[in-house]
Amino acid sequence: DAKTTQPNSMESNEEEPVHLPCNHSTISGTDYIHWYRQLPSQGPEYVIHGLTSNVNNRMASLAIAEDRKSSTLILHRATLRDAAVYYCITLLFQGAQKLVFGQGTRLTINP
Amino acid sequence: DAGVTQSPTHLIKTRGQQVTLRCSPISGHKSVSWYQQVLGQGPQFIFQYYEKEERGRGNFPDRFSARQFPNYSSELNVNALLLGDSALYLCASRRDWSTNEKLFFGSGTQLSVL
C-alpha cells in the first residue's frame, strides 16, 4: 500500500468549506483512495473512497488529481460535529482489508 | 440495526496477565478485523478473519491471537501482558471480502496494563 502524507492539523470555521489534502505519490494504478475519520472517543468512520474519478456522497466529496498522486477531501459546509482526525488511506484492490493508518489530520472547527 | 459491539468497554490488567476482548459484527457481516490504537497514533492492523479463517496478520508478536466463531463474532486474546499493550483495541466488520466494502468500526475496548 502506498504511503500517504497529510498535514498534522487544520483549522476552519463553522459553515465554511474545508479542503483536506493528501499526498500519495507512490500510488499504483490499482490502489483505491479511502478516507476515514475518527471522532473523539469513537472508532474510525468511513467517509468516502474513489479510484480515478471525483466522488460525492452525503458526507463529503473526493477530488482526485489527474496523475492520482494527490487527493483532497472536501467538506462543503463544516459543522462542529466534523471536528475529528481524518485519515487518508490507499488500498490495493486484491481482497485484503488491511487499512494502514498514518497520523491523519486533526481538524478543528471554530464556532 | 445494531452496529459493531465490543466488550468490555474498559479493562484494567496487570503485567503478565491474560486478556480476552470480544466483538460482535453487524448482522450479515462475515469478516472481522482487529486494530490496536496507541494514544496519539492511528490504528494499527492486528488480525483479519473471514468465514472463520485467518486471512491476514499484522506485525504483532505471538502473544496476540484471535479466532472467529460460527456466528461470526470474534475474540482477541493477548497473553503475558506488557505495559506497552495499553491501548484502544478496535474491532471492525465488513460484509464480504471486497475492498470496496467499507469497514464499520466499534467504539473499542480501552485496555490499561499496570
Interface residues (C-beta under 8 A of the other chain):
Chain A: Y32 H34 Y36 S41 Q42 G43 P44 E45 Y46 H49 V85 Y87 L91 L92 F93 Q94 G95 A96 Q97 K98 L99 V100 F101 G102 Q103 G104
Chain B: V4 S31 S33 Y35 Q41 G42 P43 Q44 F45 Q48 Y50 R55 G56 G58 L90 A92 R94 W97 S98 T99 N100 K102 L103 F104 F105 G106 S107 G108
